[in-house]
């Protein structure tokens, strides 16, 4: 298995810290905490999490081809933006509301009206999770695959907000039983949401052209969709301003004729990588995979 699979990315901090944040957001909003994040927290993470810092620096230097100083500056912006996104989640837990601009929502609504289930592929780009706290899935049950090792406060608030929007979390399990749950959900005509840029447990992947290099993407989400002839939607929720996000909703082509299912799954995985690349060219600082993502990263 690739080394980067060991990176889990759970939310840091203790339970009392999380509850304290929520209390602060109820009283004063997010802007003062953004300032604390930018002045103190983001620089400290850059200083003391050297491996993660280098992976993001390499992302800007090698993938976006930025200069040394621009790469350093964007590495800081990336840490700051990630901090803002984590704070936004806790602000949402506390009752703060955010505005969303939807791009491509008509196709999503069409699929909601059909009896067949479909797959939504997310990523660790932007803030996909916060959209689930805002939009209720009224016509289909929404089943989201999540990492089960998150902090207690985060999991409790996720459950509280998501269950009210007809969204059920499916934790990743070592016995792979989550795969059967996802299959059953699609068979029932519901939605399955799966991260498309992080390999969970299975060594199966597709090597895709991505950001001026070759990178490994999990093929499992696309294999599941192709086996059931399900439609696939990629969604990216990008932070635009203090209380505003822009949601990009893009359908991936899964209906190519004349090729076997494995090849179809490979092509859909590449299509997802290409869509994510186009988003990152517009929002380069909103990439939050803190490990060496690309093959040959040390070259």
C-alpha positions as CSV (number, residue, x, y, z in Angstrom):
1,X,0.0,0.0,0.0
2,X,1.3,3.5,-0.7
3,X,2.7,5.3,2.3
4,X,0.2,8.2,2.1
5,X,-2.6,5.9,3.1
6,X,-1.5,6.2,6.7
7,X,-2.4,9.9,6.9
8,X,-5.9,10.0,8.4
9,X,-6.7,13.7,8.7
10,X,-8.9,13.8,11.7
11,X,-9.9,17.0,13.4
12,X,-7.4,18.0,16.1
13,X,-8.2,19.4,19.6
14,X,-10.0,18.2,22.7
15,X,-13.7,18.0,23.3
16,X,-13.7,21.0,25.6
17,X,-11.9,23.0,22.9
18,X,-14.5,22.1,20.3
19,X,-17.3,23.1,22.7
20,X,-15.6,26.3,23.5
21,X,-15.3,27.2,19.8
22,X,-19.0,26.6,19.4
23,X,-19.8,28.9,22.3
24,X,-17.5,31.6,20.9
25,X,-19.2,31.4,17.5
26,X,-22.7,31.8,19.1
27,X,-21.4,35.1,20.7
28,X,-19.1,36.8,18.2
29,X,-19.1,35.1,14.8
30,X,-16.2,33.8,12.8
31,X,-14.1,36.8,11.8
32,X,-12.2,37.3,15.2
33,X,-11.3,33.6,15.1
34,X,-10.1,33.9,11.5
35,X,-7.7,36.5,12.8
36,X,-6.4,34.2,15.5
37,X,-6.1,31.5,12.9
38,X,-4.1,33.6,10.5
39,X,-1.7,35.2,13.1
40,X,-1.0,32.3,15.4
41,X,-2.5,28.9,14.5
42,X,-1.6,28.6,10.8
43,X,2.1,29.6,11.3
44,X,2.4,27.2,14.2
45,X,1.1,24.3,12.1
46,X,3.6,25.2,9.4
47,X,6.4,25.2,11.9
48,X,5.6,22.0,13.8
49,X,4.1,19.8,11.1
50,X,7.0,19.8,8.8
51,X,6.0,16.8,6.7
52,X,2.6,18.2,5.9
53,X,4.1,21.6,5.3
54,X,6.6,20.2,2.7
55,X,3.9,18.2,0.9
56,X,1.8,21.4,0.3
57,X,4.9,23.4,-0.6
58,X,5.8,20.8,-3.2
59,X,2.2,20.9,-4.5
60,X,2.6,24.6,-5.3
61,X,6.2,24.4,-6.5
62,X,5.9,21.3,-8.7
63,X,2.3,21.2,-9.7
64,X,1.4,24.8,-10.1
65,X,5.0,25.7,-11.1
66,X,5.1,28.7,-8.7
67,X,8.3,30.4,-7.7
68,X,10.0,29.6,-4.4
69,X,8.5,32.7,-2.6
70,X,5.1,32.4,-4.2
71,X,5.0,28.7,-3.2
72,X,5.9,29.6,0.4
73,X,3.2,32.3,0.4
74,X,0.5,30.0,-1.0
75,X,1.6,27.3,1.5
76,X,0.7,29.8,4.3
77,X,-2.6,30.7,2.5
78,X,-3.4,27.0,2.3
79,X,-3.0,26.5,6.0
80,X,-5.0,29.6,6.8
81,X,-7.8,28.6,4.4
82,X,-7.9,25.1,5.9
83,X,-8.2,26.6,9.3
84,X,-11.1,28.8,8.1
85,X,-12.9,25.8,6.8
86,X,-12.5,23.9,10.1
87,X,-13.8,27.0,11.9
88,X,-16.7,27.3,9.5
89,X,-17.8,23.7,10.4
90,X,-17.9,24.6,14.1
91,X,-19.6,27.8,13.4
92,X,-22.2,25.8,11.6
93,X,-22.5,23.5,14.5
94,X,-23.3,26.5,16.7
95,X,-26.1,27.7,14.4
96,X,-24.3,30.2,12.1
97,X,-25.5,30.1,8.5
98,X,-23.6,30.3,5.2
99,X,-24.7,31.3,1.7
100,X,-24.3,28.9,-1.2
101,X,-24.3,29.6,-5.0
102,X,-25.1,26.4,-7.0
103,X,-23.6,25.8,-10.4
104,X,-25.1,22.8,-12.3
105,X,-27.8,22.1,-9.8
106,X,-30.5,21.3,-12.5
107,X,-28.9,18.0,-13.4
108,X,-28.7,17.0,-9.8
109,X,-32.4,17.7,-9.4
110,X,-33.2,15.6,-12.5
111,X,-31.4,12.6,-10.9
112,X,-33.2,13.2,-7.7
113,X,-36.5,12.7,-9.6
114,X,-35.5,9.4,-11.1
115,X,-36.1,6.1,-9.4
116,X,-32.5,4.9,-9.8
117,X,-29.8,5.6,-7.2
118,X,-26.6,7.5,-8.1
119,X,-23.1,8.2,-6.8
120,X,-21.7,11.5,-5.6
121,X,-18.0,11.7,-5.6
122,X,-16.4,14.3,-3.2
123,X,-12.9,15.2,-2.4
124,X,-10.6,16.9,0.2
125,X,-10.8,20.1,-1.8
126,X,-12.9,23.0,-0.5
127,X,-15.5,22.2,2.2
128,X,-17.8,19.5,0.9
129,X,-19.1,18.6,4.4
130,X,-20.6,22.0,5.2
131,X,-23.1,21.6,2.3
132,X,-24.6,18.6,4.0
133,X,-25.4,20.7,7.0
134,X,-27.4,23.1,4.9
135,X,-29.2,21.1,2.2
136,X,-31.8,18.5,3.1
137,X,-32.1,15.5,0.8
138,X,-35.9,15.3,0.6
139,X,-36.5,12.8,-2.3
140,X,-33.7,10.3,-1.6
141,X,-31.8,9.1,1.4
142,X,-28.3,10.3,1.3
143,X,-25.6,7.8,2.5
144,X,-22.2,9.3,3.1
145,X,-19.0,7.2,3.5
146,X,-16.9,8.8,6.3
147,X,-13.8,8.0,8.3
148,X,-14.9,6.7,11.6
149,X,-12.0,7.9,13.8
150,X,-13.0,11.6,14.1
151,X,-13.2,13.4,17.4
152,X,-16.2,12.7,19.5
153,X,-17.6,16.3,19.4
154,X,-17.3,16.3,15.6
155,X,-19.1,13.0,15.1
156,X,-21.9,14.0,17.5
157,X,-22.5,17.3,15.7
158,X,-22.3,15.6,12.3
159,X,-24.9,13.1,13.4
160,X,-27.2,15.8,14.8
161,X,-27.1,18.0,11.7
162,X,-26.9,15.4,9.0
163,X,-29.6,13.1,10.3
164,X,-32.0,16.1,10.3
165,X,-31.3,16.5,6.5
166,X,-32.0,12.8,5.7
167,X,-28.3,12.0,5.5
168,X,-26.9,8.8,7.0
169,X,-23.2,8.3,7.7
170,X,-21.5,5.0,6.8
171,X,-18.2,4.6,8.7
172,X,-15.3,2.9,6.9
173,X,-14.9,-0.5,8.6
174,X,-11.9,-2.9,8.5
175,X,-14.2,-5.8,7.5
176,X,-15.3,-3.8,4.4
177,X,-19.0,-4.2,5.3
178,X,-19.4,-0.6,4.3
179,X,-19.3,-1.8,0.7
180,X,-22.4,-3.9,1.1
181,X,-24.2,-1.0,2.7
182,X,-23.4,1.2,-0.2
183,X,-24.5,-1.5,-2.7
184,X,-27.8,-1.8,-0.9
185,X,-28.3,1.9,-0.8
186,X,-27.9,2.1,-4.6
187,X,-30.2,-0.9,-5.1
188,X,-32.8,1.0,-3.0
189,X,-32.6,4.0,-5.4
190,X,-30.8,6.2,-2.9
191,X,-27.6,8.3,-3.1
192,X,-24.2,7.2,-2.1
193,X,-21.5,9.8,-1.4
194,X,-17.8,8.6,-1.5
195,X,-14.5,10.6,-1.3
196,X,-12.8,10.2,-4.7
197,X,-9.3,11.3,-3.8
198,X,-8.4,9.2,-0.7
199,X,-7.7,5.4,-0.7
200,X,-9.7,3.7,2.1
201,X,-8.4,0.3,2.9
202,X,-8.4,-1.2,-0.6
203,X,-5.1,-1.2,-2.6
204,X,-7.0,-0.8,-5.9
205,X,-6.4,2.5,-7.7
206,X,-6.1,4.1,-11.1
207,X,-3.0,6.1,-12.0
208,X,-4.3,9.4,-13.5
209,X,-2.9,12.4,-15.3
210,X,-3.3,15.1,-12.7
211,X,-1.7,18.5,-12.2
212,X,1.4,18.0,-14.3
213,X,2.1,14.5,-13.0
214,X,0.8,11.0,-12.3
215,X,-1.3,10.4,-9.2
216,X,-3.1,7.5,-7.7
217,X,-6.9,7.8,-7.3
218,X,-9.1,5.1,-5.7
219,X,-11.0,3.2,-8.4
220,X,-13.6,1.8,-5.9
221,X,-16.2,4.6,-6.2
222,X,-16.3,4.4,-10.0
223,X,-16.3,0.6,-10.0
224,X,-19.3,0.6,-7.7
225,X,-21.1,3.0,-10.0
226,X,-20.2,1.2,-13.3
227,X,-21.2,-2.2,-11.9
228,X,-24.7,-0.9,-11.1
229,X,-24.8,1.4,-14.2
230,X,-25.3,4.3,-11.8
231,X,-24.8,8.0,-12.8
232,X,-21.8,9.8,-11.1
233,X,-21.8,13.4,-10.0
234,X,-18.7,15.2,-8.8
235,X,-19.3,18.0,-6.3
236,X,-16.8,20.7,-5.1
237,X,-17.8,23.2,-2.4
238,X,-15.4,26.1,-2.6
239,X,-15.0,28.9,-0.1
240,X,-15.5,32.3,-1.8
241,X,-16.0,34.8,1.1
242,X,-16.5,34.9,4.9
243,X,-20.0,33.5,4.8
244,X,-20.2,32.3,1.1
245,X,-19.5,29.1,-0.7
246,X,-19.8,28.2,-4.4
247,X,-20.9,24.7,-5.2
248,X,-19.8,23.1,-8.5
249,X,-21.9,20.1,-9.6
250,X,-20.6,18.2,-12.6
251,X,-21.7,14.9,-14.1
252,X,-19.1,12.4,-15.2
253,X,-19.6,10.2,-18.3
254,X,-20.2,6.6,-17.3
255,X,-21.9,5.3,-20.4
256,X,-19.1,4.7,-22.9
257,X,-19.9,1.7,-25.2
258,X,-17.5,-1.0,-26.4
259,X,-15.2,-1.2,-23.4
260,X,-15.3,-3.5,-20.4
261,X,-16.3,-2.3,-16.9
262,X,-12.8,-2.1,-15.6
263,X,-11.8,0.2,-18.4
264,X,-14.9,2.3,-18.0
265,X,-14.2,2.7,-14.2
266,X,-10.6,3.8,-15.1
267,X,-11.9,6.4,-17.5
268,X,-14.5,7.8,-15.1
269,X,-11.7,8.0,-12.4
270,X,-9.6,10.0,-14.9
271,X,-12.6,12.2,-15.7
272,X,-13.0,13.0,-11.9
273,X,-9.3,13.8,-11.7
274,X,-9.6,16.2,-14.6
275,X,-12.6,17.9,-13.0
276,X,-10.7,18.3,-9.8
277,X,-7.7,19.8,-11.6
278,X,-9.9,22.4,-13.3
279,X,-11.3,23.4,-9.9
280,X,-7.8,23.6,-8.3
281,X,-6.6,25.9,-11.1
282,X,-9.2,28.4,-10.0
283,X,-8.8,27.7,-6.2
284,X,-5.2,26.5,-5.8
285,X,-5.1,27.2,-2.1
286,X,-8.0,24.9,-1.3
287,X,-6.2,21.5,-1.7
288,X,-6.2,19.7,1.7
289,X,-4.4,16.4,1.2
290,X,-1.4,16.8,3.5
291,X,0.9,14.1,2.1
292,X,2.9,13.5,-1.0
293,X,0.1,12.7,-3.3
294,X,1.9,12.3,-6.6
295,X,3.9,9.3,-7.8
296,X,7.6,10.1,-8.0
297,X,7.1,13.1,-5.6
298,X,10.7,13.0,-4.5
299,X,12.1,13.4,-8.0
